[in-house]
Amino acid sequence: MERLYQPDFTCIFGNTFGDAFSYGKIDSLIWPIFSDIPHSDALNNLLKLKDNQRTPLFYKRKLSIEDEKIEFSCSGIHRGLVQAMDIGKSYGISNSDVIKVIGKEPTIFKGILSFDLSNNAPEKNSIIEIERIQKQIPVCGIVIYPSFIKLELLDNANEQLKQILKFCSNKSLFIKIDLGNFKFPDNHREYTTLERIESFVSKYPNNTIILSGIDVASELERYVNILKKYVNLWIEIDPRAFGGMTPTDIFKNIFNIKGLIQNFWYRISIGSATPTLEISQITRGFLEATELLPFSQKNLLRSWIFRNINRLNSTIFQPINQVNCNTFIKIKESYHQTYGNQILSRYKIQLRSYSITQLLFLTDIIKKIFHDALKKYPNLNDGEVLIRSYHTTTSLLINEHEIGNYLDLHYYFAELSKEDSSKFMHTVLAKENRADFNHLDHRIASTYGSKQLIIPIINRELELGTRENFYILTTFGPRTLDLFIEVKLYKEN
């Protein structure tokens, strides 16, 4: 359903990510523990770790890669990020474990590498190692475990850490910080306090940093406060700290945090920590929890929350289909005429909507046409721009283009347009021998906005308020539509 009411994301993320559904859903945390892939010595030792009650610390589900592919298919997941855990001990998950898994299915799996970057670690060139591994598998990020290796994140003398951060920034690789909420024998949470994390994030604004292993019940709300301050900070929701709650309950709690969805829907990822928990169970909990949300929030989260990671590296995460969902198609006609003291530049442009109801962002298109006309007449300063829509289920609007305001408006119109039209008279067979049933689309177009807009030109600038932007509201799509633009310039006497 959310695909049918998708906003014009080109005005939020640019043309590359205009259509969320061109990209696959991602499970952002998978441990490379599969029954049909040999394990490193470190991984075998990790699986032997037990607590005081002799219970294994790391849950081992007998899962093959083929099992995981079936689970992905069941859950609508297309890709998984396989993560290493190099913590400088006899146990862990080596990069070789990651390489073996991804080597089997490189189109499905992508790698998150790990290195022991503590001051006590042996001297090595991690950059060379990353580049070597990149020749074998697709790598999308690096994960570090400060609490396991006693890594001081703010240590200016740690050249290895600084080099990796610079390399990742240049190569569009994210940095994941695992907060270490495992019941492991060596876990020093004082190295991942909120204050240290915030200082680290502020120190490296050019790196995308993802926080993983947050205790959702007791910590998440505190971390939301630093998400507000730093646009380079993301959070990963994973089930390692779900204890005592179902995935549905966890997501309900998360979505009840005031402002979380509105402010950070585009900086959240979800990982199953497979084989700790099935991605199918995570997906079910997510869908059940979002079903209770308002129309706009439900659709927005279902569009992006499993897809957000795609935007971090367009080389690694390619579209799963190549449908062109750009709003602007072409200029169909253009001509220039002179009438007395007026010069008229007229354009007919073709646009495309790519969901049933869309509020298409026009400001950049209008300004491009406007400046094109001005270039031809460098000595003319004043006039007006006329913008007119031809279609009876479209209307033109001027409003503020703040992302939240745009999304609120879009989903408001989308929710109106999806109401049942069966009680209206406009359900008869049309003359063209087709059924008409879109009275609400005509009503919306007649109620909101205008069929045409006229904007003054003063001193070669459009006379607009600071926050005013152009939109066209189109319903009953997807469709192509024409827009008429006339730039009128006055000759000086």
BAMAR-168551 format. One record per residue (C-alpha): residue number from 1; x, y, z. Coordinates in steps of 0.1 Angstrom, whole numbers, padded with zeros to 4 digits. Example, Ala and Ser with C-alpha at 12.3 -4.5 7.8 and 13.67 -1.06 7.14 Angstrom:
2
+-------+-------+-------+-------+
| zalum |  east | north |    up |
+-------+-------+-------+-------+
|     1 |  0123 | -0045 |  0078 |
|     2 |  0137 | -0011 |  0071 |
+-------+-------+-------+-------+
This chain:
493
+-------+-------+-------+-------+
| zalum |  east | north |    up |
+-------+-------+-------+-------+
|     1 |  0000 |  0000 |  0000 |
|     2 |  0028 |  0025 |  0009 |
|     3 |  0041 |  0023 | -0027 |
|     4 |  0008 |  0035 | -0040 |
|     5 |  0010 |  0067 | -0019 |
|     6 |  0048 |  0074 | -0021 |
|     7 |  0059 |  0110 | -0019 |
|     8 |  0081 |  0127 | -0044 |
|     9 |  0114 |  0118 | -0026 |
|    10 |  0135 |  0136 | -0052 |
|    11 |  0129 |  0168 | -0033 |
|    12 |  0143 |  0152 | -0002 |
|    13 |  0170 |  0129 | -0013 |
|    14 |  0177 |  0139 | -0049 |
|    15 |  0169 |  0121 | -0081 |
|    16 |  0190 |  0090 | -0072 |
|    17 |  0167 |  0081 | -0043 |
|    18 |  0134 |  0096 | -0056 |
|    19 |  0118 |  0062 | -0055 |
|    20 |  0124 |  0042 | -0023 |
|    21 |  0110 |  0011 | -0040 |
|    22 |  0138 |  0010 | -0065 |
|    23 |  0160 | -0003 | -0037 |
|    24 |  0159 | -0035 | -0017 |
|    25 |  0152 | -0038 |  0020 |
|    26 |  0183 | -0045 |  0042 |
|    27 |  0189 | -0065 |  0073 |
|    28 |  0217 | -0044 |  0087 |
|    29 |  0232 | -0069 |  0112 |
|    30 |  0239 | -0106 |  0104 |
|    31 |  0266 | -0127 |  0121 |
|    32 |  0284 | -0150 |  0097 |
|    33 |  0274 | -0182 |  0116 |
|    34 |  0260 | -0206 |  0090 |
|    35 |  0260 | -0244 |  0093 |
|    36 |  0274 | -0248 |  0057 |
|    37 |  0303 | -0224 |  0060 |
|    38 |  0335 | -0234 |  0079 |
|    39 |  0342 | -0212 |  0110 |
|    40 |  0375 | -0195 |  0120 |
|    41 |  0391 | -0206 |  0152 |
|    42 |  0380 | -0173 |  0168 |
|    43 |  0344 | -0179 |  0158 |
|    44 |  0345 | -0215 |  0171 |
|    45 |  0359 | -0202 |  0204 |
|    46 |  0331 | -0175 |  0206 |
|    47 |  0304 | -0202 |  0202 |
|    48 |  0320 | -0221 |  0232 |
|    49 |  0317 | -0192 |  0256 |
|    50 |  0293 | -0198 |  0285 |
|    51 |  0280 | -0179 |  0315 |
|    52 |  0281 | -0190 |  0351 |
|    53 |  0250 | -0212 |  0345 |
|    54 |  0268 | -0229 |  0316 |
|    55 |  0245 | -0213 |  0291 |
|    56 |  0262 | -0203 |  0258 |
|    57 |  0266 | -0166 |  0255 |
|    58 |  0261 | -0166 |  0218 |
|    59 |  0230 | -0183 |  0205 |
|    60 |  0237 | -0207 |  0177 |
|    61 |  0208 | -0216 |  0155 |
|    62 |  0215 | -0243 |  0129 |
|    63 |  0210 | -0221 |  0098 |
|    64 |  0224 | -0226 |  0063 |
|    65 |  0228 | -0198 |  0037 |
|    66 |  0199 | -0214 |  0018 |
|    67 |  0178 | -0211 |  0050 |
|    68 |  0187 | -0175 |  0053 |
|    69 |  0177 | -0168 |  0016 |
|    70 |  0143 | -0184 |  0023 |
|    71 |  0139 | -0162 |  0054 |
|    72 |  0148 | -0131 |  0034 |
|    73 |  0122 | -0141 |  0008 |
|    74 |  0095 | -0146 |  0034 |
|    75 |  0103 | -0113 |  0050 |
|    76 |  0106 | -0092 |  0019 |
|    77 |  0143 | -0086 |  0026 |
|    78 |  0167 | -0083 | -0003 |
|    79 |  0201 | -0078 |  0012 |
|    80 |  0220 | -0085 |  0045 |
|    81 |  0251 | -0069 |  0060 |
|    82 |  0274 | -0095 |  0074 |
|    83 |  0294 | -0082 |  0104 |
|    84 |  0328 | -0092 |  0118 |
|    85 |  0340 | -0088 |  0154 |
|    86 |  0378 | -0084 |  0158 |
|    87 |  0383 | -0077 |  0195 |
|    88 |  0419 | -0088 |  0198 |
|    89 |  0411 | -0120 |  0218 |
|    90 |  0411 | -0157 |  0212 |
|    91 |  0373 | -0155 |  0205 |
|    92 |  0354 | -0132 |  0181 |
|    93 |  0344 | -0132 |  0144 |
|    94 |  0372 | -0127 |  0119 |
|    95 |  0370 | -0109 |  0087 |
|    96 |  0377 | -0142 |  0070 |
|    97 |  0344 | -0155 |  0083 |
|    98 |  0327 | -0125 |  0066 |
|    99 |  0346 | -0131 |  0034 |
|   100 |  0335 | -0168 |  0032 |
|   101 |  0298 | -0160 |  0036 |
|   102 |  0297 | -0131 |  0012 |
|   103 |  0318 | -0150 | -0013 |
|   104 |  0289 | -0174 | -0017 |
|   105 |  0262 | -0148 | -0023 |
|   106 |  0279 | -0114 | -0031 |
|   107 |  0247 | -0099 | -0046 |
|   108 |  0228 | -0106 | -0015 |
|   109 |  0254 | -0100 |  0013 |
|   110 |  0277 | -0070 |  0019 |
|   111 |  0305 | -0068 |  0044 |
|   112 |  0311 | -0049 |  0076 |
|   113 |  0347 | -0054 |  0086 |
|   114 |  0363 | -0052 |  0120 |
|   115 |  0397 | -0044 |  0134 |
|   116 |  0413 | -0043 |  0168 |
|   117 |  0422 | -0006 |  0170 |
|   118 |  0433 | -0005 |  0206 |
|   119 |  0467 |  0009 |  0216 |
|   120 |  0477 | -0026 |  0227 |
|   121 |  0470 | -0041 |  0193 |
|   122 |  0499 | -0052 |  0171 |
|   123 |  0511 | -0026 |  0145 |
|   124 |  0494 | -0032 |  0112 |
|   125 |  0481 | -0012 |  0082 |
|   126 |  0444 | -0017 |  0083 |
|   127 |  0438 |  0004 |  0052 |
|   128 |  0458 | -0020 |  0031 |
|   129 |  0438 | -0048 |  0046 |
|   130 |  0405 | -0031 |  0038 |
|   131 |  0416 | -0025 |  0002 |
|   132 |  0427 | -0061 | -0001 |
|   133 |  0393 | -0074 |  0011 |
|   134 |  0374 | -0049 | -0011 |
|   135 |  0389 | -0068 | -0041 |
|   136 |  0372 | -0099 | -0029 |
|   137 |  0338 | -0088 | -0016 |
|   138 |  0317 | -0056 | -0014 |
|   139 |  0324 | -0037 |  0018 |
|   140 |  0300 | -0011 |  0031 |
|   141 |  0313 | -0002 |  0066 |
|   142 |  0337 | -0008 |  0095 |
|   143 |  0326 | -0017 |  0130 |
|   144 |  0345 | -0011 |  0162 |
|   145 |  0339 | -0025 |  0197 |
|   146 |  0353 |  0001 |  0222 |
|   147 |  0340 | -0017 |  0253 |
|   148 |  0355 | -0050 |  0244 |
|   149 |  0390 | -0037 |  0235 |
|   150 |  0391 | -0007 |  0259 |
|   151 |  0394 |  0017 |  0230 |
|   152 |  0395 |  0053 |  0240 |
|   153 |  0376 |  0069 |  0211 |
|   154 |  0390 |  0104 |  0218 |
|   155 |  0427 |  0094 |  0219 |
|   156 |  0445 |  0118 |  0195 |
|   157 |  0475 |  0095 |  0196 |
|   158 |  0457 |  0066 |  0180 |
|   159 |  0468 |  0069 |  0144 |
|   160 |  0452 |  0037 |  0133 |
|   161 |  0418 |  0049 |  0143 |
|   162 |  0423 |  0083 |  0127 |
|   163 |  0435 |  0068 |  0095 |
|   164 |  0405 |  0045 |  0092 |
|   165 |  0381 |  0073 |  0100 |
|   166 |  0396 |  0094 |  0072 |
|   167 |  0396 |  0065 |  0048 |
|   168 |  0359 |  0057 |  0055 |
|   169 |  0349 |  0093 |  0050 |
|   170 |  0367 |  0095 |  0016 |
|   171 |  0353 |  0061 |  0005 |
|   172 |  0317 |  0065 |  0017 |
|   173 |  0320 |  0037 |  0042 |
|   174 |  0301 |  0041 |  0075 |
|   175 |  0315 |  0036 |  0109 |
|   176 |  0294 |  0014 |  0132 |
|   177 |  0301 |  0016 |  0170 |
|   178 |  0289 | -0014 |  0189 |
|   179 |  0280 | -0003 |  0225 |
|   180 |  0288 | -0038 |  0238 |
|   181 |  0257 | -0048 |  0257 |
|   182 |  0266 | -0085 |  0255 |
|   183 |  0271 | -0105 |  0287 |
|   184 |  0307 | -0111 |  0277 |
|   185 |  0334 | -0116 |  0302 |
|   186 |  0353 | -0085 |  0290 |
|   187 |  0329 | -0057 |  0286 |
|   188 |  0338 | -0022 |  0299 |
|   189 |  0308 |  0000 |  0292 |
|   190 |  0327 |  0030 |  0306 |
|   191 |  0343 |  0033 |  0271 |
|   192 |  0309 |  0038 |  0254 |
|   193 |  0293 |  0063 |  0277 |
|   194 |  0268 |  0087 |  0262 |
|   195 |  0292 |  0116 |  0268 |
|   196 |  0321 |  0098 |  0250 |
|   197 |  0299 |  0088 |  0221 |
|   198 |  0287 |  0124 |  0217 |
|   199 |  0322 |  0138 |  0218 |
|   200 |  0333 |  0113 |  0192 |
|   201 |  0304 |  0121 |  0169 |
|   202 |  0310 |  0158 |  0171 |
|   203 |  0348 |  0153 |  0165 |
|   204 |  0342 |  0135 |  0132 |
|   205 |  0313 |  0153 |  0114 |
|   206 |  0324 |  0139 |  0080 |
|   207 |  0319 |  0103 |  0090 |
|   208 |  0285 |  0086 |  0090 |
|   209 |  0284 |  0069 |  0124 |
|   210 |  0258 |  0042 |  0133 |
|   211 |  0253 |  0032 |  0169 |
|   212 |  0244 | -0004 |  0175 |
|   213 |  0236 | -0025 |  0205 |
|   214 |  0215 |  0002 |  0223 |
|   215 |  0193 | -0011 |  0251 |
|   216 |  0160 |  0000 |  0237 |
|   217 |  0141 | -0001 |  0270 |
|   218 |  0166 |  0020 |  0291 |
|   219 |  0189 |  0039 |  0267 |
|   220 |  0173 |  0047 |  0234 |
|   221 |  0155 |  0079 |  0245 |
|   222 |  0188 |  0093 |  0259 |
|   223 |  0205 |  0087 |  0225 |
|   224 |  0176 |  0104 |  0206 |
|   225 |  0187 |  0137 |  0222 |
|   226 |  0221 |  0135 |  0206 |
|   227 |  0206 |  0125 |  0173 |
|   228 |  0190 |  0159 |  0173 |
|   229 |  0224 |  0176 |  0174 |
|   230 |  0244 |  0156 |  0148 |
|   231 |  0231 |  0148 |  0113 |
|   232 |  0260 |  0123 |  0108 |
|   233 |  0246 |  0101 |  0136 |
|   234 |  0223 |  0071 |  0129 |
|   235 |  0210 |  0043 |  0152 |
|   236 |  0205 |  0006 |  0145 |
|   237 |  0177 | -0012 |  0162 |
|   238 |  0187 | -0049 |  0168 |
|   239 |  0171 | -0075 |  0191 |
|   240 |  0201 | -0082 |  0214 |
|   241 |  0186 | -0061 |  0242 |
|   242 |  0149 | -0069 |  0236 |
|   243 |  0147 | -0091 |  0267 |
|   244 |  0112 | -0096 |  0281 |
|   245 |  0095 | -0080 |  0252 |
|   246 |  0083 | -0091 |  0218 |
|   247 |  0095 | -0074 |  0186 |
|   248 |  0060 | -0058 |  0183 |
|   249 |  0062 | -0044 |  0218 |
|   250 |  0097 | -0031 |  0212 |
|   251 |  0087 | -0012 |  0181 |
|   252 |  0056 |  0002 |  0198 |
|   253 |  0079 |  0016 |  0225 |
|   254 |  0103 |  0030 |  0200 |
|   255 |  0076 |  0047 |  0180 |
|   256 |  0061 |  0062 |  0211 |
|   257 |  0093 |  0082 |  0218 |
|   258 |  0082 |  0118 |  0211 |
|   259 |  0096 |  0132 |  0179 |
|   260 |  0115 |  0100 |  0170 |
|   261 |  0096 |  0093 |  0138 |
|   262 |  0092 |  0129 |  0127 |
|   263 |  0129 |  0138 |  0131 |
|   264 |  0148 |  0106 |  0125 |
|   265 |  0128 |  0082 |  0102 |
|   266 |  0156 |  0085 |  0076 |
|   267 |  0185 |  0077 |  0100 |
|   268 |  0173 |  0044 |  0115 |
|   269 |  0183 |  0009 |  0103 |
|   270 |  0171 | -0025 |  0116 |
|   271 |  0191 | -0056 |  0120 |
|   272 |  0181 | -0091 |  0131 |
|   273 |  0214 | -0101 |  0146 |
|   274 |  0208 | -0134 |  0128 |
|   275 |  0211 | -0162 |  0139 |
|   276 |  0202 | -0147 |  0173 |
|   277 |  0167 | -0139 |  0160 |
|   278 |  0149 | -0144 |  0127 |
|   279 |  0144 | -0114 |  0104 |
|   280 |  0109 | -0127 |  0098 |
|   281 |  0100 | -0121 |  0134 |
|   282 |  0115 | -0086 |  0134 |
|   283 |  0096 | -0078 |  0102 |
|   284 |  0063 | -0091 |  0117 |
|   285 |  0068 | -0070 |  0148 |
|   286 |  0076 | -0039 |  0127 |
|   287 |  0045 | -0043 |  0105 |
|   288 |  0022 | -0050 |  0135 |
|   289 |  0035 | -0019 |  0153 |
|   290 |  0034 |  0004 |  0123 |
|   291 | -0002 | -0006 |  0116 |
|   292 | -0012 |  0013 |  0147 |
|   293 |  0004 |  0046 |  0136 |
|   294 | -0011 |  0075 |  0117 |
|   295 | -0013 |  0071 |  0079 |
|   296 |  0017 |  0093 |  0072 |
|   297 |  0040 |  0078 |  0098 |
|   298 |  0030 |  0042 |  0088 |
|   299 |  0037 |  0047 |  0051 |
|   300 |  0069 |  0067 |  0056 |
|   301 |  0084 |  0041 |  0079 |
|   302 |  0074 |  0012 |  0057 |
|   303 |  0089 |  0030 |  0027 |
|   304 |  0123 |  0037 |  0042 |
|   305 |  0133 |  0023 |  0075 |
|   306 |  0145 | -0010 |  0060 |
|   307 |  0160 |  0009 |  0030 |
|   308 |  0178 |  0038 |  0047 |
|   309 |  0212 |  0021 |  0045 |
|   310 |  0210 |  0022 |  0007 |
|   311 |  0216 |  0059 |  0007 |
|   312 |  0250 |  0056 |  0024 |
|   313 |  0268 |  0041 | -0005 |
|   314 |  0254 |  0042 | -0041 |
|   315 |  0283 |  0021 | -0054 |
|   316 |  0277 | -0008 | -0031 |
|   317 |  0239 | -0006 | -0029 |
|   318 |  0226 | -0006 | -0065 |
|   319 |  0188 | -0004 | -0073 |
|   320 |  0170 | -0037 | -0076 |
|   321 |  0151 | -0023 | -0106 |
|   322 |  0158 |  0005 | -0130 |
|   323 |  0124 |  0022 | -0133 |
|   324 |  0129 |  0060 | -0140 |
|   325 |  0109 |  0079 | -0114 |
|   326 |  0122 |  0114 | -0120 |
|   327 |  0095 |  0141 | -0119 |
|   328 |  0108 |  0161 | -0149 |
|   329 |  0106 |  0144 | -0183 |
|   330 |  0112 |  0171 | -0209 |
|   331 |  0104 |  0205 | -0224 |
|   332 |  0078 |  0196 | -0251 |
|   333 |  0075 |  0230 | -0267 |
|   334 |  0091 |  0264 | -0263 |
|   335 |  0088 |  0296 | -0284 |
|   336 |  0092 |  0334 | -0280 |
|   337 |  0070 |  0362 | -0293 |
|   338 |  0069 |  0400 | -0291 |
|   339 |  0036 |  0418 | -0286 |
|   340 |  0040 |  0456 | -0284 |
|   341 |  0060 |  0463 | -0253 |
|   342 |  0059 |  0426 | -0241 |
|   343 |  0081 |  0397 | -0248 |
|   344 |  0065 |  0363 | -0241 |
|   345 |  0085 |  0331 | -0236 |
|   346 |  0062 |  0302 | -0235 |
|   347 |  0070 |  0266 | -0225 |
|   348 |  0050 |  0234 | -0223 |
|   349 |  0068 |  0209 | -0201 |
|   350 |  0060 |  0172 | -0194 |
|   351 |  0061 |  0159 | -0158 |
|   352 |  0055 |  0124 | -0143 |
|   353 |  0040 |  0113 | -0111 |
|   354 |  0049 |  0078 | -0099 |
|   355 |  0023 |  0070 | -0073 |
|   356 | -0015 |  0074 | -0070 |
|   357 | -0013 |  0108 | -0053 |
|   358 |  0018 |  0130 | -0053 |
|   359 |  0027 |  0165 | -0043 |
|   360 |  0054 |  0171 | -0069 |
|   361 |  0081 |  0197 | -0061 |
|   362 |  0083 |  0223 | -0089 |
|   363 |  0105 |  0251 | -0076 |
|   364 |  0137 |  0240 | -0093 |
|   365 |  0119 |  0233 | -0126 |
|   366 |  0101 |  0267 | -0125 |
|   367 |  0133 |  0286 | -0117 |
|   368 |  0153 |  0268 | -0144 |
|   369 |  0127 |  0278 | -0170 |
|   370 |  0126 |  0313 | -0156 |
|   371 |  0163 |  0318 | -0158 |
|   372 |  0164 |  0303 | -0193 |
|   373 |  0140 |  0330 | -0205 |
|   374 |  0159 |  0358 | -0187 |
|   375 |  0192 |  0349 | -0204 |
|   376 |  0177 |  0357 | -0237 |
|   377 |  0168 |  0392 | -0227 |
|   378 |  0196 |  0405 | -0204 |
|   379 |  0183 |  0441 | -0205 |
|   380 |  0148 |  0434 | -0193 |
|   381 |  0140 |  0435 | -0156 |
|   382 |  0103 |  0433 | -0148 |
|   383 |  0073 |  0412 | -0158 |
|   384 |  0055 |  0382 | -0145 |
|   385 |  0054 |  0344 | -0147 |
|   386 |  0022 |  0325 | -0154 |
|   387 |  0020 |  0288 | -0144 |
|   388 | -0010 |  0268 | -0155 |
|   389 | -0020 |  0231 | -0152 |
|   390 | -0043 |  0215 | -0178 |
|   391 | -0056 |  0186 | -0159 |
|   392 | -0089 |  0184 | -0139 |
|   393 | -0073 |  0163 | -0111 |
|   394 | -0043 |  0186 | -0105 |
|   395 | -0038 |  0219 | -0088 |
|   396 | -0009 |  0242 | -0081 |
|   397 |  0002 |  0252 | -0046 |
|   398 |  0027 |  0275 | -0030 |
|   399 |  0039 |  0265 |  0004 |
|   400 |  0070 |  0261 |  0026 |
|   401 |  0094 |  0234 |  0016 |
|   402 |  0105 |  0221 |  0050 |
|   403 |  0108 |  0183 |  0048 |
|   404 |  0083 |  0176 |  0076 |
|   405 |  0058 |  0202 |  0062 |
|   406 |  0061 |  0187 |  0027 |
|   407 |  0055 |  0152 |  0040 |
|   408 |  0026 |  0163 |  0061 |
|   409 |  0009 |  0180 |  0031 |
|   410 |  0016 |  0151 |  0008 |
|   411 |  0002 |  0124 |  0031 |
|   412 | -0028 |  0146 |  0040 |
|   413 | -0038 |  0147 |  0003 |
|   414 | -0030 |  0111 | -0002 |
|   415 | -0052 |  0101 |  0027 |
|   416 | -0081 |  0122 |  0014 |
|   417 | -0077 |  0107 | -0021 |
|   418 | -0080 |  0071 | -0008 |
|   419 | -0114 |  0075 |  0007 |
|   420 | -0142 |  0054 | -0008 |
|   421 | -0159 |  0070 | -0038 |
|   422 | -0187 |  0045 | -0043 |
|   423 | -0214 |  0068 | -0029 |
|   424 | -0208 |  0095 | -0055 |
|   425 | -0225 |  0099 | -0088 |
|   426 | -0192 |  0100 | -0107 |
|   427 | -0191 |  0062 | -0110 |
|   428 | -0210 |  0058 | -0142 |
|   429 | -0197 |  0045 | -0175 |
|   430 | -0179 |  0073 | -0193 |
|   431 | -0184 |  0082 | -0229 |
|   432 | -0150 |  0066 | -0236 |
|   433 | -0165 |  0033 | -0225 |
|   434 | -0146 |  0032 | -0192 |
|   435 | -0157 |  0035 | -0156 |
|   436 | -0153 |  0069 | -0138 |
|   437 | -0149 |  0066 | -0101 |
|   438 | -0126 |  0094 | -0090 |
|   439 | -0149 |  0122 | -0078 |
|   440 | -0127 |  0128 | -0048 |
|   441 | -0097 |  0135 | -0070 |
|   442 | -0118 |  0162 | -0088 |
|   443 | -0130 |  0176 | -0055 |
|   444 | -0095 |  0177 | -0040 |
|   445 | -0082 |  0196 | -0071 |
|   446 | -0111 |  0220 | -0069 |
|   447 | -0107 |  0226 | -0031 |
|   448 | -0069 |  0230 | -0027 |
|   449 | -0046 |  0252 | -0046 |
|   450 | -0054 |  0268 | -0080 |
|   451 | -0054 |  0259 | -0116 |
|   452 | -0029 |  0287 | -0123 |
|   453 | -0005 |  0310 | -0106 |
|   454 |  0009 |  0344 | -0115 |
|   455 |  0041 |  0356 | -0099 |
|   456 |  0056 |  0391 | -0104 |
|   457 |  0091 |  0396 | -0117 |
|   458 |  0109 |  0426 | -0101 |
|   459 |  0145 |  0434 | -0109 |
|   460 |  0149 |  0400 | -0126 |
|   461 |  0138 |  0380 | -0095 |
|   462 |  0106 |  0362 | -0088 |
|   463 |  0087 |  0381 | -0061 |
|   464 |  0084 |  0352 | -0036 |
|   465 |  0085 |  0350 |  0002 |
|   466 |  0116 |  0334 |  0017 |
|   467 |  0099 |  0301 |  0023 |
|   468 |  0076 |  0300 | -0007 |
|   469 |  0080 |  0271 | -0031 |
|   470 |  0060 |  0257 | -0060 |
|   471 |  0041 |  0223 | -0061 |
|   472 |  0017 |  0206 | -0083 |
|   473 | -0008 |  0182 | -0066 |
|   474 | -0017 |  0153 | -0089 |
|   475 | -0040 |  0124 | -0081 |
|   476 | -0053 |  0094 | -0099 |
|   477 | -0018 |  0085 | -0110 |
|   478 |  0008 |  0074 | -0118 |
|   479 |  0005 |  0096 | -0149 |
|   480 |  0023 |  0120 | -0172 |
|   481 |  0010 |  0156 | -0172 |
|   482 |  0017 |  0188 | -0190 |
|   483 |  0024 |  0222 | -0174 |
|   484 |  0022 |  0255 | -0192 |
|   485 |  0047 |  0282 | -0182 |
|   486 |  0048 |  0317 | -0196 |
|   487 |  0075 |  0342 | -0188 |
|   488 |  0063 |  0378 | -0197 |
|   489 |  0089 |  0406 | -0197 |
|   490 |  0081 |  0443 | -0202 |
|   491 |  0102 |  0465 | -0225 |
|   492 |  0113 |  0497 | -0209 |
|   493 |  0098 |  0529 | -0225 |
+-------+-------+-------+-------+
